[in-house]
């Protein structure tokens, strides 16, 4: 195996199969170190929570409902921080 190649349990196909077999709604690959796909995965998680009705009291300023092309209603929640980062980002591991 090449040094930079993902191990079997890190591959999307393996994780998708694991999610299906164990009742998860999906898989989202991220890298905090490289800041890849973080916001998209949180959005996916929020969409799933909203779709399942686990958040009952969304305020209009918190979420904007939208209808998708297939007629489903979704809500997009904007993720923001309260203050800009003042210290440099540390490297992982």
Residue pairs with C-beta under 8 A, 6 or more apart in sequence:
1 7
8 14
9 15
12 27
12 29
15 27
15 29
16 26
16 27
18 24
18 27
19 25
19 26
19 27
25 48
26 44
26 48
28 37
28 40
28 41
28 44
28 45
29 37
29 41
30 36
30 37
30 38
30 41
31 37
32 38
32 92
33 91
33 92
33 93
39 79
42 79
43 76
43 77
43 79
46 75
46 77
47 74
47 75
47 76
49 55
50 58
50 63
50 74
50 75
50 77
51 74
58 75
62 77
63 75
63 76
63 77
64 75
64 76
65 73
65 74
65 75
66 73
66 74
66 75
66 76
67 73
67 74
68 74
